């Protein structure tokens, strides 16, 4: 099966964030990417999704007094 790649703008649009946020995540090594040339970067959507799940923080609802 051939991997489908996304560019930075496509990834940002799909995740609902800015390209600047994608740059920040790349610099912090939060998401995997393939650097083809100095200016060309591509992402495999499934790998990015898996990486973001690992970074997720689960918040529990506070208990209410009865």
PyMOL Python script that loads the backbone (N, CA, C, O; Angstrom):
from pymol import cmd

cmd.read_pdbstr("""\
ATOM      1  N   UNK A   1       0.839  -1.180   0.000  1.00  0.00           N
ATOM      2  CA  UNK A   1       0.000   0.000   0.000  1.00  0.00           C
ATOM      3  C   UNK A   1       0.886   1.246   0.000  1.00  0.00           C
ATOM      4  O   UNK A   1       1.832   1.345   0.781  1.00  0.00           O
ATOM      5  N   UNK A   2       0.579   2.165  -0.856  1.00  0.00           N
ATOM      6  CA  UNK A   2       1.358   3.385  -1.002  1.00  0.00           C
ATOM      7  C   UNK A   2       0.888   4.433   0.006  1.00  0.00           C
ATOM      8  O   UNK A   2      -0.312   4.647   0.174  1.00  0.00           O
ATOM      9  N   UNK A   3       1.847   5.088   0.677  1.00  0.00           N
ATOM     10  CA  UNK A   3       1.505   6.123   1.647  1.00  0.00           C
ATOM     11  C   UNK A   3       1.060   7.391   0.918  1.00  0.00           C
ATOM     12  O   UNK A   3       1.658   7.783  -0.084  1.00  0.00           O
ATOM     13  N   UNK A   4       0.017   8.019   1.426  1.00  0.00           N
ATOM     14  CA  UNK A   4      -0.451   9.299   0.897  1.00  0.00           C
ATOM     15  C   UNK A   4       0.132  10.401   1.780  1.00  0.00           C
ATOM     16  O   UNK A   4      -0.015  10.379   3.002  1.00  0.00           O
ATOM     17  N   UNK A   5       0.779  11.338   1.156  1.00  0.00           N
ATOM     18  CA  UNK A   5       1.421  12.418   1.893  1.00  0.00           C
ATOM     19  C   UNK A   5       0.588  13.689   1.851  1.00  0.00           C
ATOM     20  O   UNK A   5      -0.170  13.922   0.909  1.00  0.00           O
ATOM     21  N   UNK A   6       0.739  14.505   2.885  1.00  0.00           N
ATOM     22  CA  UNK A   6       0.131  15.835   2.926  1.00  0.00           C
ATOM     23  C   UNK A   6       1.245  16.860   3.038  1.00  0.00           C
ATOM     24  O   UNK A   6       2.292  16.593   3.627  1.00  0.00           O
ATOM     25  N   UNK A   7       1.012  18.032   2.469  1.00  0.00           N
ATOM     26  CA  UNK A   7       1.962  19.113   2.693  1.00  0.00           C
ATOM     27  C   UNK A   7       1.546  19.860   3.967  1.00  0.00           C
ATOM     28  O   UNK A   7       0.539  19.524   4.590  1.00  0.00           O
ATOM     29  N   UNK A   8       2.311  20.851   4.335  1.00  0.00           N
ATOM     30  CA  UNK A   8       2.074  21.562   5.594  1.00  0.00           C
ATOM     31  C   UNK A   8       0.701  22.234   5.633  1.00  0.00           C
ATOM     32  O   UNK A   8       0.013  22.175   6.652  1.00  0.00           O
ATOM     33  N   UNK A   9       0.300  22.870   4.536  1.00  0.00           N
ATOM     34  CA  UNK A   9      -0.989  23.555   4.496  1.00  0.00           C
ATOM     35  C   UNK A   9      -2.149  22.559   4.588  1.00  0.00           C
ATOM     36  O   UNK A   9      -3.128  22.809   5.291  1.00  0.00           O
ATOM     37  N   UNK A  10      -2.038  21.443   3.886  1.00  0.00           N
ATOM     38  CA  UNK A  10      -3.088  20.423   3.941  1.00  0.00           C
ATOM     39  C   UNK A  10      -3.224  19.863   5.353  1.00  0.00           C
ATOM     40  O   UNK A  10      -4.338  19.669   5.841  1.00  0.00           O
ATOM     41  N   UNK A  11      -2.102  19.602   6.006  1.00  0.00           N
ATOM     42  CA  UNK A  11      -2.135  19.087   7.373  1.00  0.00           C
ATOM     43  C   UNK A  11      -2.751  20.110   8.318  1.00  0.00           C
ATOM     44  O   UNK A  11      -3.591  19.765   9.149  1.00  0.00           O
ATOM     45  N   UNK A  12      -2.341  21.357   8.196  1.00  0.00           N
ATOM     46  CA  UNK A  12      -2.887  22.412   9.055  1.00  0.00           C
ATOM     47  C   UNK A  12      -4.399  22.541   8.860  1.00  0.00           C
ATOM     48  O   UNK A  12      -5.141  22.661   9.834  1.00  0.00           O
ATOM     49  N   UNK A  13      -4.848  22.518   7.625  1.00  0.00           N
ATOM     50  CA  UNK A  13      -6.280  22.612   7.346  1.00  0.00           C
ATOM     51  C   UNK A  13      -7.035  21.427   7.938  1.00  0.00           C
ATOM     52  O   UNK A  13      -8.102  21.598   8.529  1.00  0.00           O
ATOM     53  N   UNK A  14      -6.489  20.238   7.782  1.00  0.00           N
ATOM     54  CA  UNK A  14      -7.165  19.037   8.287  1.00  0.00           C
ATOM     55  C   UNK A  14      -7.269  19.048   9.804  1.00  0.00           C
ATOM     56  O   UNK A  14      -8.277  18.611  10.360  1.00  0.00           O
ATOM     57  N   UNK A  15      -6.231  19.547  10.481  1.00  0.00           N
ATOM     58  CA  UNK A  15      -6.216  19.568  11.943  1.00  0.00           C
ATOM     59  C   UNK A  15      -6.851  20.828  12.530  1.00  0.00           C
ATOM     60  O   UNK A  15      -7.085  20.905  13.736  1.00  0.00           O
ATOM     61  N   UNK A  16      -7.128  21.811  11.679  1.00  0.00           N
ATOM     62  CA  UNK A  16      -7.741  23.051  12.160  1.00  0.00           C
ATOM     63  C   UNK A  16      -6.780  23.938  12.930  1.00  0.00           C
ATOM     64  O   UNK A  16      -7.175  24.621  13.875  1.00  0.00           O
ATOM     65  N   UNK A  17      -5.514  23.926  12.523  1.00  0.00           N
ATOM     66  CA  UNK A  17      -4.503  24.769  13.159  1.00  0.00           C
ATOM     67  C   UNK A  17      -3.789  25.560  12.072  1.00  0.00           C
ATOM     68  O   UNK A  17      -4.055  25.378  10.884  1.00  0.00           O
ATOM     69  N   UNK A  18      -2.884  26.433  12.484  1.00  0.00           N
ATOM     70  CA  UNK A  18      -2.141  27.243  11.519  1.00  0.00           C
ATOM     71  C   UNK A  18      -0.851  26.536  11.102  1.00  0.00           C
ATOM     72  O   UNK A  18      -0.401  25.603  11.766  1.00  0.00           O
ATOM     73  N   UNK A  19      -0.272  26.987  10.006  1.00  0.00           N
ATOM     74  CA  UNK A  19       1.031  26.462   9.573  1.00  0.00           C
ATOM     75  C   UNK A  19       2.100  26.770  10.618  1.00  0.00           C
ATOM     76  O   UNK A  19       3.051  26.007  10.786  1.00  0.00           O
ATOM     77  N   UNK A  20       1.942  27.869  11.304  1.00  0.00           N
ATOM     78  CA  UNK A  20       2.897  28.219  12.360  1.00  0.00           C
ATOM     79  C   UNK A  20       2.858  27.185  13.486  1.00  0.00           C
ATOM     80  O   UNK A  20       3.898  26.838  14.047  1.00  0.00           O
ATOM     81  N   UNK A  21       1.668  26.694  13.816  1.00  0.00           N
ATOM     82  CA  UNK A  21       1.545  25.644  14.822  1.00  0.00           C
ATOM     83  C   UNK A  21       2.221  24.364  14.347  1.00  0.00           C
ATOM     84  O   UNK A  21       2.887  23.689  15.132  1.00  0.00           O
ATOM     85  N   UNK A  22       2.059  24.024  13.074  1.00  0.00           N
ATOM     86  CA  UNK A  22       2.726  22.855  12.518  1.00  0.00           C
ATOM     87  C   UNK A  22       4.243  23.015  12.641  1.00  0.00           C
ATOM     88  O   UNK A  22       4.940  22.068  13.004  1.00  0.00           O
ATOM     89  N   UNK A  23       4.750  24.207  12.341  1.00  0.00           N
ATOM     90  CA  UNK A  23       6.195  24.473  12.487  1.00  0.00           C
ATOM     91  C   UNK A  23       6.650  24.271  13.925  1.00  0.00           C
ATOM     92  O   UNK A  23       7.712  23.698  14.169  1.00  0.00           O
ATOM     93  N   UNK A  24       5.850  24.739  14.877  1.00  0.00           N
ATOM     94  CA  UNK A  24       6.182  24.599  16.294  1.00  0.00           C
ATOM     95  C   UNK A  24       6.231  23.123  16.686  1.00  0.00           C
ATOM     96  O   UNK A  24       7.153  22.689  17.376  1.00  0.00           O
ATOM     97  N   UNK A  25       5.232  22.355  16.242  1.00  0.00           N
ATOM     98  CA  UNK A  25       5.188  20.922  16.551  1.00  0.00           C
ATOM     99  C   UNK A  25       6.373  20.198  15.924  1.00  0.00           C
ATOM    100  O   UNK A  25       6.934  19.283  16.527  1.00  0.00           O
ATOM    101  N   UNK A  26       6.758  20.607  14.710  1.00  0.00           N
ATOM    102  CA  UNK A  26       7.914  20.007  14.056  1.00  0.00           C
ATOM    103  C   UNK A  26       9.183  20.290  14.857  1.00  0.00           C
ATOM    104  O   UNK A  26       9.989  19.389  15.091  1.00  0.00           O
ATOM    105  N   UNK A  27       9.354  21.527  15.269  1.00  0.00           N
ATOM    106  CA  UNK A  27      10.554  21.919  16.024  1.00  0.00           C
ATOM    107  C   UNK A  27      10.638  21.191  17.364  1.00  0.00           C
ATOM    108  O   UNK A  27      11.729  20.888  17.846  1.00  0.00           O
ATOM    109  N   UNK A  28       9.476  20.912  17.962  1.00  0.00           N
ATOM    110  CA  UNK A  28       9.427  20.209  19.246  1.00  0.00           C
ATOM    111  C   UNK A  28       9.418  18.691  19.072  1.00  0.00           C
ATOM    112  O   UNK A  28       9.365  17.954  20.056  1.00  0.00           O
ATOM    113  N   UNK A  29       9.470  18.225  17.828  1.00  0.00           N
ATOM    114  CA  UNK A  29       9.446  16.795  17.500  1.00  0.00           C
ATOM    115  C   UNK A  29       8.185  16.112  18.017  1.00  0.00           C
ATOM    116  O   UNK A  29       8.235  14.960  18.449  1.00  0.00           O
ATOM    117  N   UNK A  30       7.063  16.812  17.974  1.00  0.00           N
ATOM    118  CA  UNK A  30       5.780  16.229  18.376  1.00  0.00           C
ATOM    119  C   UNK A  30       5.127  15.445  17.252  1.00  0.00           C
ATOM    120  O   UNK A  30       4.353  14.522  17.504  1.00  0.00           O
ATOM    121  N   UNK A  31       5.434  15.805  16.016  1.00  0.00           N
ATOM    122  CA  UNK A  31       4.850  15.111  14.876  1.00  0.00           C
ATOM    123  C   UNK A  31       5.967  14.649  13.939  1.00  0.00           C
ATOM    124  O   UNK A  31       6.966  15.348  13.767  1.00  0.00           O
ATOM    125  N   UNK A  32       5.797  13.476  13.339  1.00  0.00           N
ATOM    126  CA  UNK A  32       6.799  12.988  12.389  1.00  0.00           C
ATOM    127  C   UNK A  32       6.628  13.652  11.024  1.00  0.00           C
ATOM    128  O   UNK A  32       5.511  13.949  10.601  1.00  0.00           O
ATOM    129  N   UNK A  33       7.738  13.877  10.352  1.00  0.00           N
ATOM    130  CA  UNK A  33       7.703  14.482   9.023  1.00  0.00           C
ATOM    131  C   UNK A  33       8.864  13.981   8.205  1.00  0.00           C
ATOM    132  O   UNK A  33       9.853  13.479   8.739  1.00  0.00           O
ATOM    133  N   UNK A  34       8.735  14.124   6.906  1.00  0.00           N
ATOM    134  CA  UNK A  34       9.799  13.756   5.976  1.00  0.00           C
ATOM    135  C   UNK A  34      10.264  15.014   5.284  1.00  0.00           C
ATOM    136  O   UNK A  34       9.477  15.692   4.624  1.00  0.00           O
ATOM    137  N   UNK A  35      11.525  15.329   5.427  1.00  0.00           N
ATOM    138  CA  UNK A  35      12.095  16.511   4.803  1.00  0.00           C
ATOM    139  C   UNK A  35      12.716  16.081   3.483  1.00  0.00           C
ATOM    140  O   UNK A  35      13.766  15.438   3.465  1.00  0.00           O
ATOM    141  N   UNK A  36      12.070  16.432   2.382  1.00  0.00           N
ATOM    142  CA  UNK A  36      12.513  16.013   1.063  1.00  0.00           C
ATOM    143  C   UNK A  36      13.660  16.898   0.579  1.00  0.00           C
ATOM    144  O   UNK A  36      14.668  16.397   0.080  1.00  0.00           O
ATOM    145  N   UNK A  37      13.504  18.207   0.727  1.00  0.00           N
ATOM    146  CA  UNK A  37      14.573  19.169   0.470  1.00  0.00           C
ATOM    147  C   UNK A  37      14.554  20.160   1.620  1.00  0.00           C
ATOM    148  O   UNK A  37      13.779  20.002   2.563  1.00  0.00           O
ATOM    149  N   UNK A  38      15.380  21.157   1.554  1.00  0.00           N
ATOM    150  CA  UNK A  38      15.421  22.161   2.625  1.00  0.00           C
ATOM    151  C   UNK A  38      14.071  22.850   2.818  1.00  0.00           C
ATOM    152  O   UNK A  38      13.724  23.237   3.934  1.00  0.00           O
ATOM    153  N   UNK A  39      13.311  23.003   1.731  1.00  0.00           N
ATOM    154  CA  UNK A  39      12.043  23.729   1.808  1.00  0.00           C
ATOM    155  C   UNK A  39      10.805  22.857   1.640  1.00  0.00           C
ATOM    156  O   UNK A  39       9.689  23.332   1.846  1.00  0.00           O
ATOM    157  N   UNK A  40      10.980  21.589   1.269  1.00  0.00           N
ATOM    158  CA  UNK A  40       9.838  20.712   1.006  1.00  0.00           C
ATOM    159  C   UNK A  40       9.718  19.675   2.122  1.00  0.00           C
ATOM    160  O   UNK A  40      10.619  18.863   2.333  1.00  0.00           O
ATOM    161  N   UNK A  41       8.587  19.719   2.832  1.00  0.00           N
ATOM    162  CA  UNK A  41       8.321  18.819   3.945  1.00  0.00           C
ATOM    163  C   UNK A  41       6.985  18.129   3.672  1.00  0.00           C
ATOM    164  O   UNK A  41       6.040  18.764   3.203  1.00  0.00           O
ATOM    165  N   UNK A  42       6.908  16.839   3.963  1.00  0.00           N
ATOM    166  CA  UNK A  42       5.680  16.087   3.773  1.00  0.00           C
ATOM    167  C   UNK A  42       5.369  15.281   5.028  1.00  0.00           C
ATOM    168  O   UNK A  42       6.258  14.946   5.811  1.00  0.00           O
ATOM    169  N   UNK A  43       4.089  14.979   5.198  1.00  0.00           N
ATOM    170  CA  UNK A  43       3.604  14.279   6.380  1.00  0.00           C
ATOM    171  C   UNK A  43       2.733  13.107   5.957  1.00  0.00           C
ATOM    172  O   UNK A  43       1.971  13.216   4.996  1.00  0.00           O
ATOM    173  N   UNK A  44       2.836  11.985   6.667  1.00  0.00           N
ATOM    174  CA  UNK A  44       1.924  10.860   6.471  1.00  0.00           C
ATOM    175  C   UNK A  44       0.819  11.030   7.514  1.00  0.00           C
ATOM    176  O   UNK A  44       1.084  10.940   8.713  1.00  0.00           O
ATOM    177  N   UNK A  45      -0.415  11.277   7.071  1.00  0.00           N
ATOM    178  CA  UNK A  45      -1.503  11.594   8.004  1.00  0.00           C
ATOM    179  C   UNK A  45      -1.676  10.596   9.150  1.00  0.00           C
ATOM    180  O   UNK A  45      -1.877  11.006  10.293  1.00  0.00           O
ATOM    181  N   UNK A  46      -1.602   9.304   8.867  1.00  0.00           N
ATOM    182  CA  UNK A  46      -1.799   8.300   9.911  1.00  0.00           C
ATOM    183  C   UNK A  46      -0.719   8.384  10.991  1.00  0.00           C
ATOM    184  O   UNK A  46      -1.005   8.204  12.175  1.00  0.00           O
ATOM    185  N   UNK A  47       0.510   8.656  10.585  1.00  0.00           N
ATOM    186  CA  UNK A  47       1.604   8.774  11.556  1.00  0.00           C
ATOM    187  C   UNK A  47       1.445  10.015  12.423  1.00  0.00           C
ATOM    188  O   UNK A  47       1.718   9.980  13.623  1.00  0.00           O
ATOM    189  N   UNK A  48       1.002  11.116  11.812  1.00  0.00           N
ATOM    190  CA  UNK A  48       0.772  12.347  12.572  1.00  0.00           C
ATOM    191  C   UNK A  48      -0.353  12.128  13.578  1.00  0.00           C
ATOM    192  O   UNK A  48      -0.240  12.531  14.735  1.00  0.00           O
ATOM    193  N   UNK A  49      -1.432  11.493  13.144  1.00  0.00           N
ATOM    194  CA  UNK A  49      -2.559  11.231  14.037  1.00  0.00           C
ATOM    195  C   UNK A  49      -2.134  10.371  15.220  1.00  0.00           C
ATOM    196  O   UNK A  49      -2.533  10.643  16.352  1.00  0.00           O
ATOM    197  N   UNK A  50      -1.334   9.344  14.978  1.00  0.00           N
ATOM    198  CA  UNK A  50      -0.850   8.480  16.059  1.00  0.00           C
ATOM    199  C   UNK A  50       0.024   9.258  17.037  1.00  0.00           C
ATOM    200  O   UNK A  50      -0.072   9.058  18.247  1.00  0.00           O
ATOM    201  N   UNK A  51       0.870  10.138  16.524  1.00  0.00           N
ATOM    202  CA  UNK A  51       1.747  10.934  17.387  1.00  0.00           C
ATOM    203  C   UNK A  51       0.932  11.892  18.253  1.00  0.00           C
ATOM    204  O   UNK A  51       1.251  12.095  19.424  1.00  0.00           O
ATOM    205  N   UNK A  52      -0.112  12.479  17.683  1.00  0.00           N
ATOM    206  CA  UNK A  52      -0.926  13.423  18.446  1.00  0.00           C
ATOM    207  C   UNK A  52      -1.738  12.717  19.525  1.00  0.00           C
ATOM    208  O   UNK A  52      -1.986  13.292  20.584  1.00  0.00           O
ATOM    209  N   UNK A  53      -2.153  11.481  19.270  1.00  0.00           N
ATOM    210  CA  UNK A  53      -2.872  10.711  20.292  1.00  0.00           C
ATOM    211  C   UNK A  53      -1.962  10.477  21.491  1.00  0.00           C
ATOM    212  O   UNK A  53      -2.412  10.533  22.636  1.00  0.00           O
ATOM    213  N   UNK A  54      -0.683  10.215  21.231  1.00  0.00           N
ATOM    214  CA  UNK A  54       0.271   9.989  22.324  1.00  0.00           C
ATOM    215  C   UNK A  54       0.478  11.244  23.164  1.00  0.00           C
ATOM    216  O   UNK A  54       0.799  11.148  24.348  1.00  0.00           O
ATOM    217  N   UNK A  55       0.296  12.429  22.560  1.00  0.00           N
ATOM    218  CA  UNK A  55       0.494  13.693  23.268  1.00  0.00           C
ATOM    219  C   UNK A  55      -0.778  14.175  23.971  1.00  0.00           C
ATOM    220  O   UNK A  55      -0.753  15.167  24.700  1.00  0.00           O
ATOM    221  N   UNK A  56      -1.881  13.472  23.750  1.00  0.00           N
ATOM    222  CA  UNK A  56      -3.172  13.928  24.277  1.00  0.00           C
ATOM    223  C   UNK A  56      -3.175  13.933  25.803  1.00  0.00           C
ATOM    224  O   UNK A  56      -2.586  13.066  26.448  1.00  0.00           O
ATOM    225  N   UNK A  57      -3.844  14.917  26.353  1.00  0.00           N
ATOM    226  CA  UNK A  57      -4.022  15.026  27.792  1.00  0.00           C
ATOM    227  C   UNK A  57      -5.503  14.827  28.069  1.00  0.00           C
ATOM    228  O   UNK A  57      -6.347  15.542  27.531  1.00  0.00           O
ATOM    229  N   UNK A  58      -5.805  13.869  28.897  1.00  0.00           N
ATOM    230  CA  UNK A  58      -7.195  13.576  29.235  1.00  0.00           C
ATOM    231  C   UNK A  58      -7.563  14.349  30.497  1.00  0.00           C
ATOM    232  O   UNK A  58      -6.848  14.296  31.498  1.00  0.00           O
ATOM    233  N   UNK A  59      -8.668  15.056  30.441  1.00  0.00           N
ATOM    234  CA  UNK A  59      -9.125  15.851  31.580  1.00  0.00           C
ATOM    235  C   UNK A  59     -10.377  15.199  32.134  1.00  0.00           C
ATOM    236  O   UNK A  59     -11.341  14.963  31.406  1.00  0.00           O
ATOM    237  N   UNK A  60     -10.356  14.917  33.400  1.00  0.00           N
ATOM    238  CA  UNK A  60     -11.523  14.318  34.060  1.00  0.00           C
ATOM    239  C   UNK A  60     -12.445  15.419  34.538  1.00  0.00           C
ATOM    240  O   UNK A  60     -12.007  16.503  34.923  1.00  0.00           O
ATOM    241  N   UNK A  61     -13.729  15.119  34.506  1.00  0.00           N
ATOM    242  CA  UNK A  61     -14.712  16.060  35.024  1.00  0.00           C
ATOM    243  C   UNK A  61     -14.606  16.078  36.558  1.00  0.00           C
ATOM    244  O   UNK A  61     -14.452  15.028  37.182  1.00  0.00           O
ATOM    245  N   UNK A  62     -14.690  17.269  37.156  1.00  0.00           N
ATOM    246  CA  UNK A  62     -14.632  17.327  38.636  1.00  0.00           C
ATOM    247  C   UNK A  62     -15.881  16.699  39.229  1.00  0.00           C
ATOM    248  O   UNK A  62     -16.975  16.796  38.674  1.00  0.00           O
ATOM    249  N   UNK A  63     -15.689  16.055  40.367  1.00  0.00           N
ATOM    250  CA  UNK A  63     -16.834  15.454  41.057  1.00  0.00           C
ATOM    251  C   UNK A  63     -17.662  16.554  41.696  1.00  0.00           C
ATOM    252  O   UNK A  63     -17.122  17.513  42.248  1.00  0.00           O
ATOM    253  N   UNK A  64     -18.965  16.409  41.616  1.00  0.00           N
ATOM    254  CA  UNK A  64     -19.857  17.397  42.229  1.00  0.00           C
ATOM    255  C   UNK A  64     -20.255  16.894  43.605  1.00  0.00           C
ATOM    256  O   UNK A  64     -20.437  15.695  43.816  1.00  0.00           O
ATOM    257  N   UNK A  65     -20.385  17.817  44.525  1.00  0.00           N
ATOM    258  CA  UNK A  65     -20.781  17.480  45.888  1.00  0.00           C
ATOM    259  C   UNK A  65     -22.256  17.089  45.907  1.00  0.00           C
ATOM    260  O   UNK A  65     -23.094  17.774  45.320  1.00  0.00           O
ATOM    261  N   UNK A  66     -22.566  15.989  46.582  1.00  0.00           N
ATOM    262  CA  UNK A  66     -23.963  15.532  46.659  1.00  0.00           C
ATOM    263  C   UNK A  66     -24.578  15.906  47.962  1.00  0.00           C
ATOM    264  O   UNK A  66     -25.747  15.603  48.203  1.00  0.00           O
TER     265      UNK A  66
END
""", "prot")
cmd.dss("prot")
cmd.show_as("cartoon", "prot")
cmd.util.cbc("prot")
cmd.orient("prot")
